[in-house]
Amino acid sequence: MKHTYKCNRDFLRELRLNNGWTQAELAKRAGYSERLIGKAESGSPIARDTIVDIADALSESAQQRIY
């Protein structure tokens, strides 16, 4: 059974926008659907591994881990 967690939706959106990305661009970089990114940004719980993948995608441009 996978555990799910809520993302800090405001922080996630801020990081995405700071990179100048749409939800679709972040989804492509993270390897997920735009719908899932929207779900994360709305505060719905998602799997831990998914959160890590999104964080990794966001960290690529910053050259540092954000978690």
C-alpha positions as MATLAB code, in Angstrom:
seq = 'MKHTYKCNRDFLRELRLNNGWTQAELAKRAGYSERLIGKAESGSPIARDTIVDIADALSESAQQRIY';
ca = [
       0.000    0.000    0.000;
       1.457    3.334   -1.054;
       1.205    6.254    1.289;
       0.056    9.559   -0.112;
       0.918   13.037    1.051;
      -0.299   16.525    0.322;
       2.138   18.870   -1.388;
       2.571   22.430   -0.271;
       0.473   23.610   -3.180;
       1.413   27.282   -2.993;
       5.122   26.481   -2.856;
       4.843   23.987   -5.707;
       3.027   26.507   -7.896;
       5.510   29.248   -6.991;
       8.479   27.076   -7.957;
       6.841   26.123  -11.245;
       6.027   29.727  -12.107;
       9.506   30.905  -11.092;
      10.845   28.533  -13.745;
       8.412   30.041  -16.256;
       6.739   26.663  -16.818;
       3.149   25.721  -17.441;
       1.675   22.708  -15.716;
       2.127   20.848  -19.009;
       5.853   21.684  -19.112;
       6.393   20.535  -15.535;
       4.406   17.383  -16.243;
       6.606   16.555  -19.222;
       9.815   17.167  -17.278;
       8.605   15.073  -14.322;
       7.175   12.279  -16.501;
       3.564   12.668  -15.400;
       0.312   14.007  -16.775;
      -0.740   17.623  -16.621;
      -3.773   16.389  -14.669;
      -1.531   15.000  -11.919;
       0.370   18.288  -11.640;
      -2.956   20.076  -11.306;
      -3.967   17.589   -8.636;
      -0.747   18.239   -6.703;
      -1.186   22.004   -6.994;
      -4.743   21.726   -5.731;
      -3.504   20.069   -2.547;
      -4.790   16.574   -3.285;
      -2.687   13.766   -1.825;
      -0.214   12.108   -4.193;
       2.344    9.315   -3.791;
       5.673   10.092   -2.137;
       7.633    8.866   -5.168;
       5.635   11.217   -7.372;
       6.433   14.148   -5.083;
      10.127   13.260   -5.308;
       9.962   13.097   -9.124;
       8.274   16.502   -9.296;
      10.851   17.959   -6.904;
      13.659   16.513   -9.021;
      12.192   18.090  -12.161;
      11.917   21.450  -10.421;
      15.459   21.107   -9.076;
      16.973   20.581  -12.527;
      16.860   24.261  -13.310;
      17.956   25.308   -9.821;
      20.830   22.801   -9.793;
      19.975   21.908   -6.202;
      17.496   19.717   -4.442;
      14.506   21.546   -3.016;
      13.673   18.916   -0.427;
];
